[in-house]
Amino acid sequence: MEKTGRKWDVRSFIKHNNMYVIFAALLVVCVFLSEDFLTGNNLMNIGRQQAGLTMISMGLLYVIMTGGIDLASGSVMALSSVMVTFCLTTHEMGMAAAVGIPLLLGGLFGLLSGVLVSWLNMAPFIVTLAIQIMVRGLAFMISNGNPVLAPADTVEGLASDIFLGLPVLIWLAIAVVLAFWFIQHYTTFGRMILAVGSNDTAVYLAGIRVKWYRTGTYIIAGICSALAGIISVSRTGIGTPQVGVAIESDAIAACVIGGANMMGGEGDVFKTVIGVFVLALIRNIMNLMAVPSYPQDVIKGIIIILAVLLQTLTSRKK
């Protein structure tokens, strides 16, 4: 009886934590494929590069858990990067305003998406696609299509300043992930967005304000995308309307790889972070091995299909 119990525990662990097992296996493969993978500089670069994508994935996860989608994340990121540098250079604003204005704009565009989707019952795909195009156009208008250089000694400290052995922006990403995890598991808002995604009709009949909760997820996603734009400026030193093109597809992929259900009602913060770093490891090891970018996209697509297939098979067993 004891042996059977142990066997069941192992199977249960693998079934419920398959993403962690896959990530560990991929990590081992990367170590064997390149001796440069485990160097401090390489690992630090991976952390810096994925900070922005992690922010967007967190916001998008909440939207997906309600059964929605947000395709405007990359455009909001671009507008945010342009607005940060525009405020610092053209208007010579202080750091608080230069950071606060993009975050406010991100929240407002999220609010617009939420109102159109939740209150006017428009399709999330169409709404956010339209806002994606509109916001990217605004970014090009404000910058005249040119990159804008950020002044020295401003936002680049997020990427360059080291605190307890890690860049500040990595600590910022960790703080955001922990905040999202806490909200999901220990607050009414976190429980409600899962309930809305599972069965919004039942939640509505129970007297819950479904529209408010769904709109809230779009606002959060917009703020996270704006924060990713600020992080982009801290890493590169420039704001450009061309940053973040198709980054929402990577964020969606990370959520799906992490087990989020595109129909809503299912998703996990830590597993989404694992999804982000699964994509990061694939990209990083291929760069170290000098593999062109196009095969990377092919492999990324295969992994997404396998992740969805694994999710489907697991759901059937449940």
C-alpha positions in Angstrom: 0.0 0.0 0.0 2.9 2.4 0.8 4.5 1.8 -2.6 1.3 2.5 -4.4 0.9 5.7 -2.4 4.4 6.8 -3.4 3.8 6.0 -7.0 0.6 8.0 -7.0 2.3 11.0 -5.4 5.0 11.1 -8.1 2.4 10.9 -10.9 0.3 13.5 -9.3 3.3 15.8 -8.8 4.3 15.5 -12.5 0.7 16.0 -13.7 0.2 19.2 -11.6 3.7 20.6 -12.0 4.6 19.5 -15.5 5.8 23.0 -16.4 8.4 23.0 -13.6 9.6 19.6 -14.8 9.8 20.8 -18.4 11.7 24.0 -17.3 14.2 22.0 -15.2 14.8 19.6 -18.2 15.3 22.5 -20.5 17.7 24.1 -18.1 19.8 21.0 -18.0 19.9 20.8 -21.8 21.0 24.4 -22.0 23.8 23.8 -19.5 25.1 20.9 -21.6 24.7 22.7 -25.0 26.8 25.7 -24.1 29.5 26.4 -21.5 28.6 30.1 -21.6 25.1 29.6 -20.4 25.7 29.5 -16.7 28.0 32.5 -16.7 26.9 35.4 -14.4 26.7 37.9 -17.3 24.5 35.6 -19.4 22.1 34.9 -16.6 22.0 38.6 -15.7 21.2 39.5 -19.3 18.4 36.9 -19.4 16.9 38.5 -16.3 17.2 42.0 -17.7 15.8 41.1 -21.1 12.7 39.3 -19.6 11.7 41.9 -17.1 9.5 43.8 -19.5 7.9 40.6 -20.9 7.2 39.4 -17.4 5.3 42.6 -16.6 3.2 42.3 -19.7 2.6 38.6 -19.1 1.3 39.3 -15.6 -1.2 41.8 -16.8 -2.3 39.7 -19.7 -2.7 36.7 -17.5 -5.4 38.4 -15.5 -7.2 39.4 -18.8 -7.0 35.8 -20.1 -8.3 34.4 -16.8 -11.5 36.3 -17.4 -11.8 34.9 -20.9 -10.5 38.0 -22.6 -7.5 39.0 -24.7 -5.4 42.2 -25.0 -3.5 42.7 -28.3 -2.6 46.3 -27.5 0.2 45.5 -25.0 3.1 46.1 -27.4 1.7 49.4 -28.7 1.1 50.7 -25.1 4.7 49.7 -24.3 5.9 51.7 -27.3 3.9 54.7 -26.5 5.1 54.6 -22.9 8.7 54.4 -23.9 8.2 57.4 -26.2 6.3 59.4 -23.5 9.1 58.8 -20.9 11.8 60.2 -23.1 9.5 63.0 -24.5 8.6 64.2 -21.0 12.3 64.1 -19.9 13.7 65.9 -23.0 11.1 68.1 -24.6 9.3 69.2 -21.5 12.1 68.7 -19.0 9.8 67.2 -16.4 10.9 65.5 -13.3 11.2 61.7 -13.0 7.9 61.4 -11.1 5.9 63.0 -13.9 7.9 61.3 -16.7 7.1 57.9 -15.2 3.6 58.7 -13.9 2.2 60.1 -17.2 2.9 56.9 -19.2 1.5 54.7 -16.4 -1.7 56.9 -16.4 -2.0 56.6 -20.2 -1.6 52.8 -20.0 -4.3 52.7 -17.4 -6.6 54.9 -19.5 -6.2 52.8 -22.6 -6.8 49.7 -20.5 -10.0 51.4 -19.2 -11.1 52.1 -22.8 -10.6 48.5 -23.7 -12.5 47.3 -20.6 -15.4 49.6 -21.2 -15.8 48.6 -24.8 -15.5 44.9 -24.0 -17.4 44.7 -20.7 -20.1 47.5 -21.0 -20.7 47.6 -24.8 -20.2 43.8 -25.3 -17.7 44.3 -28.2 -15.4 41.4 -29.1 -12.0 41.7 -27.1 -10.0 40.7 -30.2 -11.5 43.5 -32.4 -11.4 46.1 -29.6 -7.8 45.5 -28.6 -6.6 45.1 -32.2 -8.1 48.6 -33.0 -6.5 50.1 -29.9 -3.2 48.4 -30.8 -3.2 50.2 -34.2 -4.3 53.5 -32.8 -1.8 53.6 -29.9 1.1 52.6 -32.2 0.1 55.5 -34.5 0.1 57.9 -31.5 3.6 56.7 -30.6 4.8 57.5 -34.2 3.1 60.9 -34.2 4.6 62.0 -30.9 8.1 60.9 -31.8 7.8 61.8 -35.6 8.9 58.2 -36.2 12.3 58.7 -34.7 13.9 57.2 -31.6 14.2 59.7 -28.7 17.3 59.6 -26.5 16.7 59.7 -22.8 18.9 62.1 -20.8 21.7 60.7 -18.7 21.2 59.8 -15.0 17.4 59.3 -15.3 15.7 56.0 -15.9 18.8 54.0 -16.9 19.4 53.4 -13.2 16.7 50.7 -13.1 18.9 48.6 -15.4 22.4 49.6 -14.3 22.1 50.1 -10.5 22.8 46.9 -8.5 20.9 46.2 -5.2 21.8 43.0 -3.3 23.6 41.6 -6.3 20.8 42.1 -8.8 19.8 45.1 -11.1 16.9 47.2 -9.7 14.6 46.3 -12.6 14.9 42.6 -11.8 13.9 43.3 -8.2 11.0 45.4 -9.6 9.9 42.4 -11.7 10.1 40.1 -8.7 8.0 42.5 -6.6 5.4 42.7 -9.4 5.2 38.9 -9.7 4.8 38.5 -5.9 2.1 41.2 -5.9 0.2 39.4 -8.6 0.6 36.1 -6.9 -0.7 37.6 -3.6 -3.7 39.2 -5.4 -4.6 36.0 -7.2 -4.6 33.8 -4.1 -5.4 36.0 -1.1 -7.8 38.7 -2.3 -11.4 38.9 -3.4 -10.4 40.4 -6.7 -8.1 37.5 -7.6 -10.8 34.9 -6.8 -13.5 36.9 -8.6 -11.6 37.1 -11.9 -11.1 33.3 -11.9 -14.8 32.9 -11.2 -15.8 35.4 -14.0 -13.7 33.4 -16.4 -15.2 30.1 -15.3 -18.8 31.1 -15.5 -19.6 34.8 -15.7 -23.4 34.2 -15.9 -23.4 32.4 -12.5 -21.2 35.1 -11.0 -23.5 37.8 -12.3 -26.6 36.0 -10.9 -24.8 35.8 -7.6 -24.8 39.6 -7.5 -21.1 40.1 -8.4 -20.3 43.1 -10.6 -18.8 41.1 -13.5 -18.3 44.2 -15.7 -16.2 46.0 -13.1 -13.9 43.0 -12.5 -13.4 42.4 -16.2 -12.7 46.1 -16.8 -10.2 46.1 -13.9 -8.1 43.4 -15.6 -7.7 45.5 -18.7 -6.7 48.5 -16.6 -4.1 46.4 -14.9 -2.8 45.1 -18.2 -2.5 48.6 -19.6 -0.4 49.8 -16.6 1.8 46.7 -16.8 2.4 47.4 -20.5 3.3 51.0 -19.7 5.7 49.8 -17.0 7.3 47.5 -19.6 7.9 50.6 -21.8 9.7 52.4 -18.9 11.8 49.3 -18.4 12.7 49.3 -22.1 14.0 52.8 -21.9 16.0 52.0 -18.8 17.8 49.2 -20.7 18.3 50.9 -24.1 18.4 54.6 -23.2 15.9 55.4 -26.0 12.2 55.6 -26.5 11.0 54.4 -29.8 7.6 53.7 -31.4 9.0 50.5 -32.9 9.7 48.7 -29.6 7.4 45.9 -28.4 6.2 44.8 -31.8 4.4 41.5 -31.4 5.5 41.2 -27.8 1.9 40.4 -26.9 2.3 37.2 -28.8 5.2 36.2 -26.6 3.2 37.2 -23.5 0.2 35.1 -24.7 2.5 32.2 -25.4 4.0 32.5 -21.9 0.5 32.4 -20.3 -0.5 29.4 -22.4 2.7 27.5 -21.8 2.1 28.2 -18.1 -1.3 26.5 -18.2 -3.6 29.5 -18.7 -6.9 28.5 -20.5 -7.7 30.9 -23.3 -11.4 30.3 -22.5 -10.8 31.7 -19.0 -11.1 30.4 -15.5 -7.6 29.0 -15.3 -4.1 30.4 -14.9 -1.2 30.7 -12.4 1.2 33.5 -11.8 4.3 31.5 -11.1 3.7 29.0 -14.0 3.3 32.0 -16.3 6.7 33.2 -15.2 8.1 29.8 -16.0 6.5 30.1 -19.4 8.3 33.4 -19.9 11.6 31.8 -19.0 11.0 28.7 -21.1 10.8 31.0 -24.1 13.8 33.0 -22.8 16.0 29.8 -22.5 15.1 28.7 -26.0 16.0 32.1 -27.4 19.2 32.4 -25.3 20.6 29.0 -26.1 20.0 29.5 -29.8 21.7 32.8 -29.7 24.7 31.3 -27.9 24.8 28.6 -30.6 24.5 31.3 -33.4 21.2 29.9 -34.7 19.3 32.4 -36.9 16.1 34.0 -35.6 13.7 32.2 -38.0 14.2 28.7 -36.6 13.7 30.1 -33.2 10.2 31.2 -34.2 9.5 27.7 -35.6 10.5 26.1 -32.3 8.5 28.6 -30.3 5.4 27.8 -32.3 5.9 24.0 -31.8 6.3 24.5 -28.0 3.1 26.5 -27.8 1.2 23.8 -29.7 2.7 21.1 -27.4 1.8 23.2 -24.3 -1.8 23.5 -25.4 -1.9 19.8 -26.3 -0.6 18.9 -22.8 -3.2 21.2 -21.2 -6.0 19.6 -23.2 -4.9 16.1 -22.3 -4.6 17.1 -18.6 -8.1 18.6 -18.7 -9.5 15.4 -20.2 -7.9 13.3 -17.4 -9.4 15.6 -14.8 
